[in-house]
Each structure stands twice: as structure tokens, then as C-alpha cells.
Amino acid sequence: MACASLVRFWITLILVVLLATVSTEAQSKSRDAKAKAKPSKSAAKSKESGPAEYRSKHFLVHTDLPPDDARELLKKLETMIALISRYWGRPSGGVIECYVVDDLDNWPPGSLNESGLKAIRGGAGVTKSMLRTDGVRFQSKATVFAVAEGGTPLHEAVHAYCTHAFGTCGPVWYAEGMAEMGHYWRENDRSVHCDPRVSQYLRESEPKNLLEIAAADQLSGDSWQNYAWRWALCHLLANNTNYSQRFLPLGIGLLTKQDVSFEQVYGSMDREVSFEYLFFLKHVEPGYRVDLCSWDWKTKYIRPKNGAAVTSKIDAGKGWQPSRLRLTKDEEYEYSAAGKWQLAKDAEPCDANGDSDRHGKLVGIIFEDYQLSEPFELGTHGSFTAPQDGELLLRCNDAFANIADNSGFMKVKLKVNGEGKPLPEPEATAGR
């Protein structure tokens, strides 16, 4: 009997252990099933913020940007491509596909091209192109890979547009300079919109030679500093009224692989281009208008005889403007400036003496042999002694980046002091 009881005890114990094991395995399988059916919060968040597709007329964008940001990017891309298509006179040939990455952790392995992934990991972008041609016609497909920040998607989209429209982006200086311009362009706005870091770098650095910027043996993706120089040259030539008419045909020639170069087009005016380029670098900042500061190379300067005066009209909304008077060193001159001008749309008008801080005061500078003197103050009426020989230019004293919203003008008269009748005190109504 004792033996039978012992056997029943061991059988019962074994059954309990087996039942407990089965129950634990079932609970474990149940937890695994629930885990697969309901992802963790971090996994769900990653999936929700993963890449999605956004389409417009000219773009197919894959991006992990939030929906509102993605749609805003699409809007900027469409605005940009409309502007550059109008500038170059060609529509984009086909839809441009873009992969725009905000956070690489949101992208599944293998979802990005290897070279595109490399560029994105480096905080940049790249445009991959496929081109087929029979020597006359071509078919192209360009795909953009870019980080989301810093205007990189728009920069790369300019490369893609050029590939679709022309089959090439041109030499590096032109391709990268124009791509930088592309993501800064605004509708009906020619002012500088570059990153303040770029304009500060250009102002404070030793100027790079123009031929060095436009050299043929360059590689793309070298440095943001070299991109800044290329942008500066392209922005100047595209917007300056002295050079823009030559720049567009030059660009078309480069994009269509004609036998043209920067040196061929601008070699005959290299001193003028260099002078305005250096002036641009000295003053460049957001808001600067190259077109309003274009130099007047055509006006003739004279030394009036027999007490005669020269007269000029000086616009508050432009840079240095010709007075038409050629100065002789150490000779004294009279001036009289009549009118009113404003330094902003809602500002109080002032005369050539400017306001209490001398903003808006009539100022002069002397140009001689492609060099400028230090500026000097004038005003409504008085005299000054020429510190050197040269051509006298005048302007309203205001920051170059702020002159676009200025209005009004001064009618300025100048003559040699002591010859003929003295210039009268000006009337204040000429510039209204």
C-alpha cells in the first residue's frame, strides 16, 4: 500500500510540472503574438514618420519630412523650376524624382541609392543622371538624393532640370554657381538671398581671381567656400545690367556644348567686370541689389569752362551715380543739391543733409583708373577741395542692402569755385 501511494504521488507531481510547462509556453507564445500584432511605441513612431510620396506637375518626392513640410518643399520646387525654365527658355523634360531625407533612421535599408546614401550621410546631396543620345537627340533621367535642410533639394533640382532640358549641367563653375542661384531665386526679386554665412565669408576673405573661379579643371562637391565663389560670379553676371545680356547666351552655349568660355565672352571688358566683382564682394549681404548698383561706364565726365556748372540727377534708390564732373586735385568746387528723398516707404522725407544721424546725406566718391577714393560727405550746399584727380560720383548715404525701397532724387549742380556766379542755395522741391 505504501508503495502504491508513493507511485501515485510521483505521477501527480510529474503531471503538475508538465501542465505548468505547457501553460508557460502558451503564455510565452501569446505574448509573442501580441508583440507582433501591436508594435512598440518607438516602432510605431518610426513607421509613421517613414518616407511617403508627394507628387506635383514636375516632381515626385519621396521624403520622411512631416506632411506640411513636404508640401511646402514641393511648392518651393515648383516655384523654382518655373523661374529657371523661364530664365533658360526651356521646359523641364519629364518628372524629376527626388529622395529628400530628414532622418536616415526613418528609411528602410536598401531604400536609397548607394551613392545617394553616401552624399546624404555627408550632409549633402547628389543628382544621378542617365543619358541616352544618338549625337543629335537625347533622353535623360535625373534622380535627386538630398538632405532636407539648407536648400540642398532645390540646388540638386536645378542640376536635374539642366540634365532633363539640356542633357548636361555645363562646367563645374557654371553648374554649381547656377544651382546655388536656383535655390535663392525669388519671383520678381533680384536681391541677394544667400545664407548670411556665405555673404560674410565673401566680404571677409581674400578675393578669388575670376579666372580661377571659372577654371575648367574643377570637381563638383569640393567645398561650400568654392560654391560661394561660383555663386557670387554667377549672381553678379546674371543680374548686373552691364553683363547680363552676355551671360544668358554664354550659359546656353555652355549647356549645349558650344565652343564658348568665360574668357571669350568677357575678355574685352575684364577690367570692368573685375572692378564690379570686387565692389560686389565688399558690400554683399542679404538685400543687396546688383542691378541697382551696376556701374555707369557710358557717361562722359567734363571739366566745365568759363564758370559753367554741370547738372546731374541722383536717385536715392541706386548706388554710385555719375555727377558728370571731372575733378582736378587740390582744386575747389561748389555744389548745390535741391530735392527731397526717403530712406523707406514710410520714412520722413529729408534733403541732401540727411537726418540727424546723417543717413540720407549726399555723399561723393572719386573714381580713377579702376580705383575708388574714400567716400566723403557733401550736403545741400557748400564747397570741397578735390583730394585727387578723377571722376566724381554721388549717392544717397544709405546701406547698399537697403536702397531698394528708397525714393526721390536730388538735382545736383557743381562748378569750379570762384569762376562765374556762385551757386544759389537750393530749393527743396526738386526731388518730390
C-alpha positions, 0 to 999 in steps of 0.5 A: 500500500505504501508503495502504491501511494508513493507511485501515485504521488510521483505521477501527480507531481510529474503531471503538475510540472508538465501542465505548468510547462505547457501553460508557460509556453502558451503564455510565452507564445501569446505574448509573442503574438501580441508583440507582433500584432501591436508594435512598440511605441518607438516602432510605431513612431518610426513607421509613421514618420517613414518616407511617403510620396508627394507628387506635383506637375514636375516632381515626385518626392519621396521624403520622411519630412512631416506632411506640411513640410513636404508640401511646402518643399514641393511648392518651393520646387515648383516655384523654382523650376518655373523661374529657371525654365523661364530664365533658360527658355526651356521646359523641364523634360519629364518628372524629376524624382527626388529622395529628400531625407530628414532622418536616415533612421526613418528609411528602410535599408536598401531604400536609397541609392548607394551613392545617394546614401553616401552624399546624404550621410555627408550632409549633402546631396547628389543628382544621378543622371542617365543619358541616352543620345544618338549625337543629335537627340537625347533622353535623360533621367535625373534622380535627386538624393538630398538632405532636407535642410539648407536648400540642398533639394532645390540646388540638386533640382536645378542640376536635374532640370539642366540634365532633363532640358539640356542633357548636361549641367555645363562646367563645374563653375557654371553648374554649381554657381547656377544651382546655388542661384536656383535655390535663392531665386525669388519671383520678381526679386533680384536681391541677394538671398544667400545664407548670411554665412556665405555673404560674410565669408565673401566680404571677409576673405581674400578675393578669388581671381575670376579666372580661377573661379571659372577654371575648367579643371574643377570637381563638383562637391569640393567645398561650400567656400568654392560654391560661394565663389561660383555663386557670387560670379554667377549672381553678379553676371546674371543680374548686373545690367552691364553683363547680363545680356552676355551671360544668358547666351554664354550659359546656353552655349555652355549647356549645349556644348558650344565652343564658348568660355568665360574668357571669350565672352568677357575678355574685352571688358575684364577690367570692368567686370573685375572692378564690379566683382570686387565692389560686389564682394565688399558690400554683399549681404542679404538685400543687396541689389546688383542691378541697382548698383551696376556701374555707369561706364557710358557717361562722359565726365567734363571739366566745365569752362568759363564758370559753367556748372554741370547738372546731374540727377541722383536717385536715392534708390541706386548706388554710385551715380555719375555727377558728370564732373571731372575733378582736378586735385587740390582744386575747389568746387561748389555744389548745390543739391535741391530735392527731397528723398526717403530712406523707406516707404514710410520714412520722413522725407529729408534733403541732401543733409540727411537726418540727424544721424546723417543717413540720407546725406549726399555723399561723393566718391572719386573714381580713377583708373579702376580705383575708388577714393574714400567716400566723403560727405557733401550736403545741400550746399557748400564747397570741397577741395578735390583730394585727387584727380578723377571722376566724381560720383554721388549717392544717397548715404544709405546701406547698399542692402537697403536702397531698394525701397528708397525714393526721390532724387536730388538735382545736383549742380557743381562748378569750379569755385570762384569762376562765374556766379556762385551757386544759389542755395537750393530749393527743396522741391526738386526731388518730390 
